[in-house]
Amino acid sequence: MVIVAKNTLYQFLLSFKQEAAERSIRIEQDSNRKQVPYLRISLPEIDSTPLKLLAHHISVYASESESNPFLSQYHYTGMFMDEHGHTWKAHLYFNEEDLIIHSSYTPVKSSVVSSSTDTISHEPTKLPCRDEEMFPLVESVCKPVMSIIRARFNHKVSSLCEAYQRLEQEAAELSKDPRCPHYPTKLAEICEVLQELDPLVRHSNYWAIQKFIERLLGSIKTDLSPLEPIQEEPISMSSPSSSSSSSSSADHQSLSFFSQAPIKPKKGRQLDEQALEDLSLRFANLKVAKPEEQAQQFTYLFAKLNSLALLARGNTLARLHQFYQDMRIFGEQVYKRALLLGYFEAAATMTMFHYLLSDQYMELALHLRKAPLLEFVLQYGDKSLLKRPVKVKDLAFPSSVHACIGLDKSSSPMQDCLAVLVKYGASMLQRFDNGLPIGHIILSRKQSTLMGALDRYPDSTYYCPAFFNHLISALTVFINSHPEMSEEERESLEASIKFYFLKKTAANWTQYMQTSAAGRKYLKDIRARKDFIDKFPNLGKIMNDFDLLVLVAEEQELEMQYLQRCSESDRQRWFKSSGAIAKANIDADIVSLLETMPSEAWKQVMLNQHSKGIATLNLAYETLLQENKIKRKSNHQTPRSRTTHVLCENMVRAESQITQLSDKFRKIREKRELEESIAESTTEASYRL
């Protein structure tokens, strides 16, 4: 599900229309084909040679999504005609940093420019231009307009923040006199400023402060509303002994003669002074507690304060408001300290301060190589942080992923940080300095540890076939568009393309396995074996060996074909058997053998194992095809031939039962075969050496 949020730019433009017109910027309300309203910002005409510009504008919608580039903060729409007379619609999507995060080019049916233009069913074979040509053109026309809008937007936000701070100081001065009648009025003025400021910021900090003050003011209005008077007691003529308190009766009588009946507060509306004192004492104790205890207890104490706000009265208004400010200032310090000390579980409960997770913490996490801090920032902070430029160790990088590559060293590896970025959706298709996808840069550095970050999480792009499709396409385009590259570089890129085709097969296989519970269990066993192999450097080095990957891809392709066609019982039996083999290969009994075995010998073992796996799959697949052929023929056979077929089926079933009985001995047999294979491969490797 895509989570959408308010678009602060849209909220600002609603009030900026008149001023924009004075600055020759036209902003109009419009709606798309689905009748969704948006603001259209007109743009001046430009020279777009060799294309012909027909019309263009900027669109700003009320909502945006950090995870969906099509719901970016604003986007550029342009209609162009190419040299062949084809009309194209270009969409370029911008984030709040005014950086292009996505682009699309769509051919349209006619050259008539309208919002209802339909896309054609067949596309021209060639796009009108490349991103490298369109991006500078669009930026040159959007930047002047957006610079003015951004400047006025920032000015309004800073002006409202200054007004809020000034009103808070004035309210603090008025609060020194508990009887000051202007204090509630000043709080109301603060609410007006916060109400105007909240739509212009992405966080909810000002909204929370506004709601707290409104609860205080609402409680005071209720407290001052007419309440039911206490009924006057009739004058008692009884003796003093018959009265529980004669003096109390006399007081009531005298009060009823000379004044109105006393006001009786409604039950549950009166703020318990003792509760406020208790909270104040707890707050004082919290200030001197250990940092971890402060982070753990602050949220409860803050919630208690908010509940007391519902019971506020005129004489406690100033105290509650000041208490609220003091707790927020203190809580901010506690939150920052908790992040630095690693108390992330407690910090996660302090949701009122998540808006503080800015670029500063992102850069700090990368600088210190603190993956847990980086994960906390991405989980609870603004998701756009993932796409923003960063500055680490006085070095500027286009994104956090670029920083991980630039800062990665054997003495200070960035693998854990990159794995977190991948987990939270960092794009591996953004361009590196040389114009190639950043995912290719990571995968082509065989000696780097960064490669292990891509496949750490099952849901990462590394297990998505589309990722490798994009890499294959990008590298193919790069080769064709750079005829001047050396032969060595070309061969290297072509080898990478072959490698990505193999990894694409592996990604397809992984996706297929995830479609069933048994398949997911099988994947878990496979990953357990991989984790085991990663413990041995001499083994991990050859897992991406090309010869081995070719066999693995062939085996995975055959496995998918077999599992898609076999019966459910055979499929479950296959998963169980294959999982047992995977577990047998990580048995503790063979660890000592693997620790001393040369890489070349281990490679030979793996090649032999996968070759046997391919042979087994080929046999199983051919047998399955023959069985299916027999079944199809049986539908057209005579009763006698059907009897023969039944006998054949019984023979096949008997063989299957024999196979099931032998499964319990498979683990032992596989282990023995592995030991024999290790011995043979070690001897062969020694002979070669």
Residue, then its C-alpha position, 0 to 999 in steps of 0.5 A: m500500500v502506498i502511503v501518501a502525505k500532504n504536499t507542503l508545496y501545494q499548501f503554500l501555492l494556494s496562498f501564493k497565487q496573488e503574489a505569484a501573479e505580481r511576479s509574472i508566474r501564473i498558477e491555476q487550479d485544474s484537474n486531470r482525467k480522473q477529476v483529481p484537482y491539482l495546481r498548474i504552473s505555466l512556463p515560458e516558451i523555450d527553444s527545444t531544437p531539434l524537437k518542437l515544443l508545443a506546450h509545457h507546465i508544472s503540475v503540483y498535487a495535494s498529496e505526495s508519496e516518498s516511495n512512488p516517484f509518480l506521486s512526487q512533490y511536483h512534475y514537469t509535463g511537456m508536449f513535443m513533436d519530433e522530426h518525423g511528426h510524432t507527438w510525445k508527452a514527456h513527464l519528469y518528476f521532481n522531489e523537494e530538493d528540486l532533483i529529477i527522480h524519474s522520467s517517462y516519454t509517451p507517444v500520443k495519437s494527435s498533435v492537439v495539445s489537451s489533458s485528454t490526449d490518449t496514448i497510441s497502441h503502437e509506439p515508435t521504435k525510437l524515443p525522441c531524446r535521451d535523459e541526458e538531453m532532456f534533463p538539462l532542457v527541463e531544468s533550465v526552464c523549471k529552475p528560475v520559476m521554482s527558485i522564486i517559489r522556493a525562496r518565498f516558501n522558505h521566507k514564509v515558513s521562517s517568518l511563521c516560526e519567528a512569530y511562534q517563538r515571539l508569541e511563546q516568549e510573550a506568553a511566558e512573560l504573561s504567565k508570571d502573573p497567574r491572574c493575567p486575563h490576557y494569557p488565554t488570548k495570547l495562547a489563542e494567537i499562538c494557535e492561529v500561527l501554528q494552524e498556518l504553519d503546520p501545512l507547510v512542514r512535513h512533520s506533525n510537531y507544530w500540530a501536536i503543540q497546537k492541539f495541546i494548547e487547544r485542549l487547555l483552552g477548551s478545558i478553561k471554557t468548560d470550567l467557566s461555563p455556568l454550573e449547577p448551584i448547590q441547593e440551599e438547605p432549609i433552616s433547621m429548627s432542631s437542636p445542635s445535637s441533631s445536626s452533624s455540624s451546626s457551624s456548617s449550617a450557619d455558614h450556609q445560611s449566612l451565605s444564602f442571605f448575602s450572596q449567590a449559591p456557591i458554584k459546584p464543579k462538575k465531577g471529573r472536571q477539576l484538575d487534581e492539584q496533587a496529580l500535578e505535583d506528583l507529575s512535577l516530582r516525577f519529572a524532577n526525578l527523571k532529570v537525574a535518572k540514567p540516560e536509558e531510563q530517561a528514554q524509557q520513561f519519558t513517553y509515559l510521563f509526557a502522555k500523563l501530562n497530555s491527559l492532565a491538560l483535559l482537566a485544566r482550569g484558569n489557575t493552572l493554565a500557565r503552569l501546565h503550558q510551561f510544564y509542556q514546554d519544559m518537557r518538550i525541550f528536555g525530551e528532545q535532549v533525551y531523544k538525541r542522547a538515546l540515538l547516540l547511545g544506541y537506545f533505539e527501542a526506547a527512542a522508537t516510542m518517542t514518536m513526537f521527536h521523530y521529525l528531528l531525524s534529518d540529514q545530520y543523523m543520516e550523515l552521522a550514521l554513515h560517518l561512524r558506520k553505525a548501521p543500527l542508527l542508519e536503519f532507525v533514521l530510515q524507518y522513522g524519519d523522512k523517506s526522502l532522506l534516501k534520495r538526498p545528497v549527503k556530506v560525509k568526512d568533508l566529501a560530498f556525494p549525490s546519495s547515501v549509496h554513493a557515499c557507501i561506495g566512496l567510503d568503503k575500505s578494508s579497514s572500514p567496510m560499509q557493507d552493513c550500511l549499504a545493506v540497510l540502504v538496500k533494505y529500505g529501497a535505495s535504488m541500485l539503478q542510479r548512475f555512478d560517476n562513469g554513467l553506469p548503474i551503481g548496482h553494476i559498480i558494486l557487483s563488478r568489484k569482486q574483491s569488495t565486501l559491498m556485494g554481500a549487502l545486495d543479497r542480505y535481505p530476501d525482499s531486496t532488489y537482488y532477488c528481483p528479475a527486473f533489476f537484472n533486466h535493467l542492468i542488462s538493458a543499461l549496459t547494452v545501451f552504454i556499449n552501443s552509445h560509446p563506440e570509442m571504448s577500448e576492447e578490454e572495457r567492452e569485453s568486461l561489460e559483455a561478460s557482466i551482461k552474461f553474468y546478469f543473465l545467469k543472476k536473472t535466472a536465479a532471481n526467477w527461481t527465488q521468486y518461484m520458490q517463494t510462491s509456496a510454503a514448502g518452497r520458502k522452507y527450501l529457500k531457508d535451508i539454502r540460505a542456511r547453507k550460504d551463511f555457512i559457506d560465508k564463514f570460510p573465505n576460501l569457499g565464498k570466493i568461488m560462489n560467483d565463479f562463472d563456470l559454477l554459475v552456469l551450472v547453477a542456472e541450468e539446474q535452477e531452470l530444470e528444477m523450475q520446469y520439473l516442479q511446475r509440471c509434477s504432482e503436488s506429492d512429488r513436489q513436496r517430496w522433492f522439497k523435502s529431499s533437496g532441503a535434507i541435502a542442503k542441511a547435510n552439506i553443512d553438517a558439523d562432521i565435515v567442517s574440519l575438511l572444509e577448513t583445510m580444503p583449497s579453493e580449487a578443490w572446493k570448486q571442483v566439489m561444487l561443480n561435481q555436485h551441480s552436475k549430478g543435480i542436473a543429471t538427476l533433474n534431467l532424468a526426473y523431468e524425462t520420466l515425468l514427460q513419459e508418464n504424462k505421455i502415457k496418461r494422455k494415450s490411456n484416454h484413447q486406449t482399449p480396456r486391455s491396453r488400459t489394464t496394461h497401463v494400470l500395471c505400469e502405473n502400479m510399477v511406477r507407484a511401487e518404485s515411488q514407494i521404494t524411493q520414499l523408503s530410501d529417503k531416510f538413508r539419503k542424508i548418510r549417503e549424500k554425506r559419504e558421497l561428499e566426503e569421497s568427492i572431497a577426497e577425489s577433488t583434493t587429490e586432483a587439485s594436488y596433482r594439478l599443483 
